[in-house]
């Protein structure tokens, strides 16, 4: 894990229930874990300062927009969502429409929420391989994602994901719109210093 790449463990011969996965995560709070739709356990590496700062900027912009419009809830990369498609994933930033969030029970909100965000952002760090991030975006789509942005600084582009649509690649500087999912939300990437 010194390289910064996530470690993926196949659980093909191991039955790991949702409850066992939840307890595994609670028992290892300093080790961010995800589980792919195929059941592979993904041990996530921490990001460096540059990626962490950029991620914080994205969450801040999303949260400030949300505070004004009050249409939903914003979540950080520490939130793990139990996706309807079978994976347990933590996007770098996420947003869920308020009525969908409010439909969850208090217990569901307190644990790993069994819901796919309406909107996610994944920010590729210097050590992230692109194919696993694209697979993750496809998992979100298969679980009900309405809009997703995969920001790829190394490729100088943002990939925009929408259900039933071809992935749109927007070159830097990318001017992005929340479209009908996040009305009025706009972002230009890279952010100015």
N, C-alpha and C positions, 0 to 999 in steps of 0.2 A: 504493500500500500504506500510505500515511500514515493512512488511515481505520481501519486495523486489520482491514479485511475481507480475506479470502483472495483472491488473484488466481487465476482459473481460465483455463488455456490449453487450447484445443481442439487435439487432436492427430489430428483426422480424416484429414488428408492425410499424416501422418507415422507411420511404423512405429517404435515405441520398444519394443525387446525388454525382457524382464525384466532381462537382464544390463546393457543400456544404461541402464535406469532405475536400477539399483543403482549403477553407476559414476557417473551423474549426481548421485545423492545423496551419494556419497562425495567427489566433487569439490567439493561445495557444503555442507560440514558446518554452516555457520551459517545455512543457508536450509532450514527444514523443508519437505519436499515430501511430498505424497500423490498417489496416482493413483486416480481413481474407477473403478468397474467398467466404465464406458463408455470409459475410456482418457484422460479429461481430466486434465491435470497441474494440481494444486492447490498453490499456493505459500502456505504458512501464515504468518500474521503472529504475532509474539510477543504474549503477553498482558501486561496490566498487573499491577501488584503485587497488587491485590486478588484478581484471578482466579488468579494464581500461588499466592498463599497458600492460597486455598480448595482448589485442585487438590492442593497438598502435603498439606493436612489429609486429603483423601479417600484419597490413596495411603497416608498414615501409618495411618489407621484400618484400611484393608484389609490392609496389611502386618502390623500388630499382631495382627489376628484370625488371619491366615495363619500367623504364627509359633507361635501356640498350637495351632492345629488341624493344621497341617502336611499339608494336602491338595493343595497346588498351588504355583504360582509367581505372584508379583505383578510387574507391569510398569508403568513410567512412560510419560508421554506422548512420550518420546523414542524409544520402540520402535515400529518400523514392521512391521506384519504383512502378509504376502502372503496375502490372503484367497482361499479356494477359489473364490469367486464372481467373481474377476477384479480386484478393487481392491487397492490397497496403502494401508493406513490406520493411523493412530496415534491410538488412543483416549486420553483424558485419564488414565484408569486402567484396567488390565486384569488379569484373573486367568485362568490356565489350570490345569486339573486335572492333577496330577502325572504320572499314567500317560500322558496324551496328550502332555505336554511331553517326557517321557523317551523316547517313541517316535520323536522327531526325532533325526536324525543330529547329530553335533557341528558339521558344516558348516552344517546348517540352523539350528541354535541360534545360531551365530555371525553369520549374515547376517540377512536379513529373514525371520523364521520363517514357513514356509508353512503357517499354521494360523490358524483363527479362535479368538479367546479364547472361553472359556465365559461370561465375564462382562465387561462393559465399563461404564464411566461416561463420559459426555460432559457437560461443564459449559459451559453457554452463557455466554460473556463478553458484555460490554455491546455489543460491535461485531459479534457473530455474528448472522447472519440465521437464523431458525428453520428454514425449509424445507431448506437444505442439511444441517443437522444431522439432521433427520428422515430425509432420504435416506440419510445415512451410517448411521443406525441400521438402516434397512431393508437396506442392504448387509451389515451384520453378520448380521442375521437370515437372509438368503439364503445366507450362508456357514457357518451352523451355530451362531450365538450361542444360548445357552440362557437368558440373562437380561441385560437392559440397562437402565440408568437414564439418561435425558436430564434433567439438572437445569437448570431454566429459571428463574433468579431474577427475570427481567423479568416473566414470567407467573405468578410465585409458585406454581409447581407442578413436580412431577417426573412425567415420562412413563415408564411401566414397559413394557418390550418383552419379550415371550415368544413363542416360535415358535407359530404357529397361533392366536394370541389377539389380540383387539382391544387396542390400546394403552390402558392404564389411566392416567388422570390423577389424581395424588394432590396435593391442595392443601397449601401450607405451613401450619403446620409438618408436613412429611411424615415419617411414621414408616415406614421401609422395612425390609424383611426380605430376606435372601439366599435365602429359601425353601429348596428342596431342592438348589439349585446351590451355595450358600455356607451350609451348615448352621450356625446360631447367629449369623451375621453380622447385625447390626442397625445402622441409621443413622437419626438424626433430622436433618433438614435444614430450615432452616439450622442450622449448628453453633452452639452457644453461644459467646459471646466469652470 
